[in-house]
């Protein structure tokens, strides 16, 4: 990753400054037609190894190819290289306004090095006036490990790969003459210490074993189809033919169960702690039983995992759940809505120009449809929810893998009170008491 002096703005495309690259496609507008065209190029053998760049002036998404198949993905922005799953790639790409595509063919070893940048951090980063590359090579030889050295100078990189501690291959940038003398290590060091050369930056990578993404091998169009946003749907919960709860579905998955960390909480002993999950995959809704004690049904028939058809009813313990378009949803029974009486103390979430009284539930995240929508790569679609319980008690629950800072401490589940300070990503809030005068 490169930056101009004194600025966090990205300089032009550090990834394309690896040596020996062939630009197969440049500047195509991102979209389904372009992805289909690239799939065709891969099938024809135009890019057996290389990567796709989906980029704007500030952000670049990268999809690596190995043997003409998708391999793994990542992101490059002003914060550096970041991990990214293939499943997330299309959704992130749709968020980049005016993105264009470049298709790059490269040596498989260079594809490996890009994968290392995306998945790992260098073990050592230093300038050549502080770190002697010859000493680095000696230490790596003693350890006998696979490694890679990247020497960056004037926006170009010279790459040296070691197998079991021994220098095996060296790549010089285009326009740089190979010293052509001695061993692979000698040629690298002669270039590093060439007379009148400026100080260079050196990175040492010691972990080169990169596992492919779980979705590796899927076509770009299939990844795009799998990531198609679901239509707006509400989960309508009924008990003995009465509507007792309604809640919007927030992709990609809602876990249903008794545990307070579940996305849809059904507090009844007929429901297991983690009973079932409802997910959106490949343009369809699926229901999967999670090993529950009483099983999960669709229209009365027990299932393990099954796609939902319009009108299907999901059985979870004593409850039935149905997906419906929001306009078709009636309000649940009044006895289920926990609204405070006139004059009763109400807890509100305040900050970032917002003042939001806490009702039965307040959802926080990046997805459309949440109550408090925040931006940021590290904020999940549905990041957290604040649920009101009896007697003015409010419980904050984060989705799996998410966390927040409450009063400076990291947590994923807790109770909140007036005066508490909440931080979600870079956003800061506090809880404030007020009176409801209705």
N, C-alpha and C positions, 0 to 999 in steps of 0.2 A: 504494500500500500504506500502511495507517495503523496506528499503534500507540498504545496508551494511554501516558501519561507514566510513565517509569520502569519499563516492563514490555515484554516481548517478546510478550505475548499479543495476538492480532489483535483489533482493533475490528471492529464489525459491517460486513462486506461492502463494501469500498471500491468494488468494480466497479459495484454497483447505485446508487452515488451520482453516476453520470453523469446529465446531465439528459435529460428527455423519454424515459423508458423506460416500457414497458407490461409488467406481469407477467402472462404468459399462464398459467403453472402455478407453484404455490408449494408446497414441502414434500412432494412426492411421494417415496415410498420408492424408492431406486435398485434397479433390477432389470430383467430382460428385458421384462416387461410394460410397465413405464414407458417404456422405450426404444421399444418398438413403438408406444405411444400417441403419443409425441413425433414419431416418423416420420410417423404419420398426420396430426398437426397441421401438419407441414411440407408434406405433400402437399396439404392443404386450403388452404394459404396463410395459416395463423394466425400464422406467424412467418417472413416472407420474409427478414428480416435481423435478427440478434440473436445470442443465445448461450444455451447450456445450462450451468448451474452444478451441479456434483456436489460437495457440500460436507459437511464436519463442522465442529466448533468450531475446529479448528486448520488445516485444509487445504481448499482449493477447487480443483477441476479445472474448466476452462472449455473448451467446444467452441463455436467461432464458426460462424455460418451466414451465407452470402451467397447471395442469390437462392434461398432455401429449400433449400440444400444445405450439407453439412458443408464447412468451409473450412480451418480449422486449430485447434490445441488448445494449451493451456498450463496452468500450475499457479501458484497463489498460496498461499504459506504465510508463516511468520514470517521467512523469508529474502528475501521479495519475490516478484517475477514471474520465472517460469522457462519455458524452452522445453519443449515436449512434443509428440511426434508423435501423430497420430491413431491409429496402430497401437498405441501404448503406452497410450492413454487407457483402454480397458476393463480392462486388467490393473491399472493403478493404481487405478481406481475400485473394483475388487473388494477391494483392500487397505484401503479406508476403511470402518471398522466404523460402521454406523448412518448411512450417508450418505443425504442427501435431495437431490432435484432441484428446481431452479427454471428455468423457461423464460422468457427475457426477449426482447421485441421492441424494436428500437431503430433509429434512423436509420442508414443505411449508413456515414455518416461516423464515427459513434460506434463502430461495429463495427471500422472501420479503426483508430481510436485504441486500442481494446483490443488489436488485433493488434500495434500498434506497442509497447505496453507489454509484451506477451508475448515479442516477438521481438527488440526492441532495448532499449538502455539510454538514458536521456536524456543529451543532450550537455552540459546544464547543469542543476544542481539548486541552488537557493539561496533565501533568504528575501528578501522585498521591501524589507527595511531594508538589505540589502547589494547587491541587484541592482535596477537601474531597468528595469522592463519597457519603458519608452519607448526606452531605449538598445538593448535587445535587438531591438525591432522595426526600429530604424534599421539595425543591423548585418545583419539578415536581408534587409532591402530592398536593401542594397548587394550582398549575395551573390546575390540573385535565386533563392533555392532554395525548394522546398516545405518547410513546417515546421508544427509544431503547438506551441502554448503551453498548458499546464495550470496554472491558478491555483487552489490548494487553500486553502479557508478554512472552518473549523468542519465539517470532514468532507464538504464539498461542493466540486465542481470547476466552474470556468468554463473553457470551451474556446475557443481561437481558432485557426483554420486559415488558413494562408497559401499562396497559389499563386504560384510564381515571386517570392517575397518580398513579395507584396502581400496584406494581410489580406482574406480572402474571406468567411468565415462565423464567427459567434460564437454560442456556446451558453451561456446562463445557467442556473444550477440552478433547480429548481422552488422557488417561493416568493421568488425574488430578482427584483426589478423591473429590467427593461431600462432603463438611463438614457435611451435613445431619442433621444439628441442626437448629431449629427455622423456621421462615418464609422464603419465597423466598428471600426477601431483606436481611435477616440475613445471609443466606447461601452465597449470593453474597458478602456481606461485609466481612464475615469471610475469604473468599478466597482472597479478595483484600488486606486485612491487615494481612495475614498469617505471622507468625514469620519468620524472615530471608529471606523474599521474596524481590527481587529487586524492584526498582521503576518501575511502569507500566505506560503505556499510556492509557488515557481514552478519548473516543469520545462519544458525546451525539447527537443523532438524534431526532428531534422533529416533522418532517413531514414524516409520514409513509403511506400516501394515494397516491399510485403510479398508475397512469392511464396506461393501456396497450398501446402498440404501435398501430397505425392505421392499420398495416398489421398483427396484432396478429392473430394466427390461421392458417396462411399459412404454408405449409410444407417447409422444408429446400430446397428441390429440386425446388419447385415453386419459392421461393425467388431467387434461383440461376438463374432460367430461366428468371424471370422478370428483372434481372440485367445483362443479356447477353449484351455485348457491341454492339451498332449498326454497321452495315457495313458502310464504308466511303461513305458519300453522300454529294453532293453540292446542295444548294438551288438555282435554276436558275429562275431569275425573268424576266418576259417579259412584255412589254407594246406595244400594237399595233403590235404584232409579232416581235418586236425587243428585243434582249437581252440587258437589261439595268443594270443588277447587278447579280453577282454571289457570293455566300458566303457559306462556309462549315457549315454543321450542327454539332453543338457541344452538346452532350447529357447532361442531359436527356430531356431538354425542351428549345425551342426557342419561345419567344413571338414575334408576328408580329404586328406592329402598327406604329403610327405616333410619339408616345412619344419617346424622346431621350434615355430613359432607356430600350427600347425594344431590343431584340437580333437581330431582322431584322427590320430596320427602313425604312419605305416607306412614304416619306414626301409628301403626297397628301391628299387633303381634302376628297377624296372618301374613305379614310382609317381612321378608328377610332383610337383613341390614343392607346388603347389596343384592337386590332381587333380580333386576333385569336392566337392560340398556336399550335405548331407542337412538338410532343413529341414521345419518344421511350419508349414503355411499353410492357413488356411480349413478347419481340421478334417481335413487330410490330410497325410501324409508325402510329400515330393517329393525326387527325386534329380536333380541337375543337373551335367553335365560342365562343368569350368572351362577348357576348351581344352587338355586333357591330351594328351600325346604318344601314348599307347596307347588313349585313349578309355575310356568308362565303359559298362558293360553292365547290363541287368536280365534275368536268366534267359538270358544268353548273347547277347542282342540289343543292339546299340549304340544308345544313346539320347543326346539332348541334354538334355532335361528331361522327366521323366515321374513321375506319381503312383505310389506303391507300393501293391501289393495284399498282403494277408496271405500270408506264405510266400515272397515274392519274394526273390531273391538278387542282390545288387549286386556286379558285378565291377569291381575296381580293381587294375590290374596283375595280379600273381600271386595276389591275395587275393580271397576272397569274403566279403561282409558281409551279415548277416541281422539283422533286428529281431525281438526275441522278448521276451515278458513275463519279468520277472526270475525268477519261480519255475521257468521252463523252462530257465534257463541252467545248464549244467554248468561246473565250474571248469576253467580252461584248464590245459594241461599244466604239470606241476610245474616243468619246466625253464624256463618263461617267468616264474616268480614269483621276484623278486629279494629274498629274505628273508635277513637277516643271520644268521650262525651264532652259537652261544652264546659270550658273552664279547666279541663284536665291538662296536665303537663304533657307536652309533645316534644320529642327529641328530633332535632333537625341536623342535617349534614350541611356544613357551611364552608365555603372556600372556593377559590378560583372563579369568583363571580357568580357562584351558585348558592341558593338557600333552599334545601329540599327537605320538607318534613318527612319523617319516616312513617309510611303506611304499613300495610300488611307485609310488603316486601319491596325492597329497593335493589335493583340489579346494577352492577358496575362492570364495564368492559369496553371492548373495541367494536363489537358487532352492532349493526343497526337493530334497533328495537329495545336495547337496554335503556334503563332509566337515566343513568349517568354515563354518557359515552365519552371515552378518553382516547387519545391517540398515543401511539408508541408501539414499536415492534415487540417489546417485552410484555405488553398487556394483552392478555388472552381475550378471545371473542366474548366469552362470559367469564370474567375474572373473579368476581366475588358477588355475594348477595347478602343483604342485611334483612333478616326475618324478624318480625315482631311476634313475641310470644305473650302469654298472659301477664297481667299486672305490670305492663310497661317494660318488660324485659326484651332486649334486642340482642340477637345473636348474629355475629358476622361469620360467614362461611366462605372460604375460597375454593374454587374448583381445583381438581387434581393437578398438581404441578405448579399452582399459582400461590403467591404469598403477598402480604402487605406488611407495612410497618405501622404498628400501633404504639404510640408513645415511644418511638425509637427502637422498638423490638420487633423482630421478624416473627410473624405468626401466620397460620393458615386457618385457625378457628378460635374464636374467643367471644366474650360478651363485651358490649360497648356501653359507655355511660357518658353523661354530660361532662365536658371538659377534656375527653380523650382526643388525642391528635392522631389523624390517619394520613398515611402517605401511600399512594398507589402510583408506581413509576415515579415520574417527576412531579406529580400533582399532590398538593397538600391541602388537607381539610381538617376541620375539628367538629366535634359534636356539641350542640348548644340546646339548652332547654328553653322552651317558650310555652305560652298558654294558647290553647285552642278556644277561640271565642265564637263558637257556633252553637 
